[in-house]
Amino acid sequence: MQIFTFLMDFEGGTYVSQHAAVDLKLAVQAWVGAIDLASIEGIGIGDRQEFAKQMSKSGTTPLSGMNNVWCIDGILSDRLALVHIVKTAS
């Protein structure tokens, strides 16, 4: 298993969590399934399904010049959510 750290910037707040998975794709799925969107002001529980769809369609983009760092984004309630992912342990 590998450990991935997720750093989401949304509406001026930073939300950080870690998830263990065998690869990046499964880590993103674990993160989307675990993030507590209801605790973020202005975001409803119903937004999770749409956000999960966006994350699976969007795919991750490796950051140029970096090792084991990716970016992914999505829209939550018509606002941009920017997520950086760092593979922090193997």
VMD Tcl script that draws the C-alpha trace (Angstrom):
set ca {
  {0.00 0.00 0.00}
  {1.02 3.57 -0.65}
  {0.06 6.68 1.30}
  {-1.31 9.69 -0.59}
  {-1.84 13.13 0.95}
  {-4.69 15.23 -0.47}
  {-4.70 19.02 -0.11}
  {-7.92 20.65 -1.32}
  {-8.24 24.41 -1.67}
  {-11.86 25.54 -1.74}
  {-13.27 28.99 -1.08}
  {-10.27 30.08 0.99}
  {-10.18 26.92 3.11}
  {-7.58 24.16 2.95}
  {-8.70 20.59 3.65}
  {-6.02 17.93 4.15}
  {-6.35 14.17 4.49}
  {-4.38 11.01 3.82}
  {-5.46 7.74 2.26}
  {-3.76 4.39 1.72}
  {-4.24 2.68 -1.63}
  {-2.38 0.49 -4.08}
  {-2.36 3.22 -6.74}
  {-3.29 6.84 -7.41}
  {-6.64 6.08 -9.05}
  {-7.84 4.05 -6.05}
  {-6.52 6.72 -3.68}
  {-8.64 9.37 -5.45}
  {-11.69 7.12 -5.17}
  {-11.02 6.57 -1.45}
  {-10.58 10.30 -0.89}
  {-13.81 11.22 -2.69}
  {-15.68 8.59 -0.70}
  {-14.30 9.80 2.62}
  {-14.27 13.60 2.35}
  {-16.83 15.20 4.64}
  {-18.38 17.65 2.19}
  {-21.23 18.40 4.59}
  {-18.72 20.01 6.98}
  {-17.76 22.56 4.31}
  {-19.96 25.63 4.48}
  {-22.28 25.91 1.50}
  {-21.80 22.32 0.34}
  {-24.54 19.75 0.70}
  {-24.39 16.00 1.06}
  {-25.94 15.69 -2.41}
  {-22.90 17.37 -3.95}
  {-20.73 14.30 -3.23}
  {-22.10 12.23 -6.12}
  {-21.59 14.97 -8.69}
  {-18.12 15.76 -7.32}
  {-17.17 12.07 -7.46}
  {-18.25 11.91 -11.12}
  {-16.13 14.96 -11.93}
  {-13.09 13.54 -10.15}
  {-13.33 10.24 -12.04}
  {-13.76 11.99 -15.41}
  {-11.17 14.69 -14.83}
  {-8.20 12.47 -14.16}
  {-5.02 13.55 -12.44}
  {-2.32 15.71 -14.00}
  {1.30 15.26 -12.93}
  {3.00 18.53 -11.95}
  {5.85 19.37 -14.26}
  {9.29 18.93 -12.72}
  {7.91 17.11 -9.67}
  {7.99 13.47 -8.63}
  {4.86 11.88 -7.17}
  {2.79 15.10 -7.20}
  {-0.47 15.52 -9.11}
  {-3.30 18.01 -9.45}
  {-7.00 17.45 -10.03}
  {-9.92 19.87 -9.96}
  {-13.68 19.87 -9.85}
  {-16.65 22.13 -9.35}
  {-18.57 22.13 -6.06}
  {-21.74 24.22 -6.04}
  {-20.48 26.24 -9.03}
  {-17.12 26.97 -7.36}
  {-13.65 25.59 -8.16}
  {-12.11 22.98 -5.87}
  {-8.37 22.55 -6.56}
  {-6.73 19.41 -5.18}
  {-3.04 18.57 -4.99}
  {-2.06 14.97 -4.32}
  {1.33 13.91 -3.00}
  {2.49 10.32 -2.74}
  {4.03 10.57 0.72}
  {5.00 6.93 1.41}
  {5.29 3.58 -0.35}
}
mol new
graphics top color blue
foreach p $ca { graphics top sphere $p radius 0.5 }
foreach p [lrange $ca 0 end-1] q [lrange $ca 1 end] { graphics top cylinder $p $q radius 0.2 }
display resetview
